[in-house]
């Protein structure tokens, strides 16, 4: 199956997004990165490292688990419940500019759940969405502010993002 | 998960770990400014308590509310049970109003099994007679893991009224299943016959039980369940089996002291120990909410047996 992004490409993509963050927010203080579990978390941490290397700006980073906010949780009565993991946002999000990070933007339902979850922690000034891949097929009116790569797909395909921290290598692959 | 949580006996080690790990995530919700998630919206949970309870009932109710379930409490003192209605009839009438789960506390061992057979609702055992109290054992295990990271290989001493304790039974099943070395001790009249078959060591004195223990758990003397004289006096019980500061010194330097509550101060535990630096008794209560949220969440999913059928 085709690998549409390798390690080198992924690094350059994340570097570009880091520059875009700084450009749009004018090096503003009050920025915070929140990664959506699982793969949004290492992506958020990498963006924090890249931003620091560009202009010494320290952006706090948190992890958000959206399982308890999913809109399909109680609908499939058969089968075990999805595993819930910890949310860890070690800072107040009140009046912050929150950069929400996920690997793939697809139906938009994960982001809807993430917005609900985030709002319970406070009232950020702005929430911006960063995704590594936008594969289309939205079911909700949600749009990313920073996109690593637009990837036209059919609904029968699946997009697999692999990250060094979790999967041992960096790549994006389309699977039939 | 099976349809009902009747006891630790029904849980595999994998399921126990799943509950404990889910509880880790649930604990964080209790530390937020808004301590509520929408997960069990539209689910109805009935807390049916046939025995007095402060901790367990409050804990379940808070857990249910934090998950956004609709909850109602039936305290037997104000219900038709006083008019002579049987447990089965009460359950079937509640069932007719289509709740999703029933949390049952009852003085008779096996009451939850009876409801399990009668009801479509999922039953959670909140303590049945002298049989089991699974969520207590789960929150005890969660608390131990917070302090000791693992349960395998720990020496756990459980001292007190072993005979009448459902907390003991659930804890023995859980702790031995996860690989702890469990020692029990109490007056011979309160040690159930054949308890060694559950894989525990029986110590004749509390001193032997607590020596080098990583965890010491005291059990309440349950006078309301005692039909005879099991020991001469409460004062003598305290002298022989009470947990004192001197006895704490026999345990490991990083021992934790646990008690499922309600405590009889000066009977099974000295106040200096209960309020002392090794005590995690109030942490147990706090962790109870997270563990019960985990159980409620996992039980709201599909039923294992049905999926297989």
Interface residues (C-beta under 8 A of the other chain):
Chain A: X65 X68 X69 X73 X74 X76 X77 X78 X79 X80 X81 X83 X84 X85 X86 X87 X88 X116 X117 X120 X121 X122
Chain B: X1 X18 X21 X22 X24 X25 X26 X28 X29 X32 X33 X34 X36 X37 X38 X39 X40 X41 X42 X43 X67 X294 X297 X298 X300 X301 X302 X303 X304 X306 X307
